[in-house]
Amino acid sequence: MIKRLIHHKLCILALLRYASVPLGRAMNFALCITLCGCSLSRPYVSTSDVPDNIMGDVTVAGDTVSLGAIGWREMFTDTLLQHLIIRALENNTDLRSAQHTIEQAQNDLSVAQKGWYPTLSFEPTGALRHFNHATTYPYLIPLTASWQVGIFGQVTTKKRLAKAQREYYVDYKKAVQTDLSAQVACTYYMLVMLDRKLQILQETQVVWEKSLESMRTLYEAGLYQSPAVHQMEASLESVRIGILELQEDILTTESALCLLLSEPPHHIKRSPYGTFHVPEQLHVGIPLRLLSARPDVRQAERAMEIAFYNTQQARQNFYPDITITGTLGWGNDDGLVNPSKLLAGAVASIVQPLFMQGKLRAQYKNRQIDQEKASLQFTQTLLNAGNEIYTHLHTCIKSEEQIKHYAIMINALQQAYDATLELMNNGTNTYLEVLKAQEDLLSGQLSEVENTNDEIQAFINLYTALGGF
């Protein structure tokens, strides 16, 4: 703070000293002031660093292409899903609103880039004067040009700040686009999973209805007792209830997907279950490359850049604002005696803040605090990114391992059911044992579908966390 005040006072003293000196010394002074101004308008330089263990124990491969660098059309080859993502990107209101925000920021940048241009104004005036029985009509038709010199970097900082704000909103739009595409993909495969569960329950309903008919026939023949029939009826009704619940879930999920598409609720066409397979090799990529591809990380760093330029502006407020104003026009102060009289003038003004009740100092300190807060938020964004990659990658790996065990389990449950049914037909087992085997098989099949869906959802989230979409 002391060095800044000394620098400030030296600039003012030099300005007063060289106010009425020959041209050569004035040019030297101008060069000195320009160098002072350059020190106050430094460009932002990123000082961010990515910790080596940002993703925990996830092993990264520097010689492979990051998963996030692969285009989403190559990753998700389902044409029905591709059309849904494109429709969402074209119609979603949040994304379109983000585009309008970018256009507004671009307009602000255009204004900031013209900060070195003079301001022109045309303000003709006229009057009527009557004094001592004499009437005059003085008038003035001036064209005024005003130019802000900005030798302390005020104009340059405004331009850099406006550019950083525009890029911030560009990254924000990309973040909205990424989140939207991921939601569409996750919701789509949720529908595919629900379709498969509904298919399993409907197939089970057909088998159990036939079993119930057989049991009733055997009960009427006196070969079965009523508890077995009632137990079978209850199990069948639970399947029918599950079908109704799944149908409701499908309608609700379709409605949610239509909302992402900004369309009224309607049926969504989708591919059958099992058409998408998670890649066997999940190449994560090196941390710095994959994190820089994430729009939220870029947006957080843009926030640090914006805070840097806001601090720079607050510092420049301590320095004088120099404005040069020139006027050229026609006028007459004594009436219509000589309407072709030419008027010209030039004024240079310096506005130097001296005492502002501590406002400038408080603003500068607050901008420094904002800069520190932006740095902390950037660090937290990096931690969140690493945590997401760690979680989703391990979920993909665990789900892939569980799929193998589910395949073995389903095969064993199917064999147990077939064997139990055969023993019952031979009179060794009761039908309740067969029913228990049927229920275990159904539960295993539904759990296998849910596990596969968990793997797909985790893969989509991992792809997004690595900068995909």
Secondary structure as UniProt FT lines:
FT   HELIX           2..17
FT   TURN            18..20
FT   HELIX           23..39
FT   TURN            52..57
FT   TURN            62..63
FT   HELIX           67..69
FT   HELIX           72..75
FT   HELIX           79..91
FT   HELIX           93..113
FT   TURN            114..116
FT   STRAND          119..122
FT   STRAND          125..126
FT   STRAND          129..131
FT   TURN            132..133
FT   STRAND          134..136
FT   STRAND          139..148
FT   TURN            151..152
FT   HELIX           154..220
FT   TURN            221..222
FT   HELIX           226..260
FT   TURN            261..262
FT   TURN            273..274
FT   HELIX           287..292
FT   HELIX           295..316
FT   TURN            317..318
FT   STRAND          321..332
FT   TURN            336..337
FT   TURN            339..340
FT   STRAND          342..351
FT   TURN            357..358
FT   HELIX           359..425
FT   TURN            426..427
FT   HELIX           431..465
FT   TURN            466..467
//
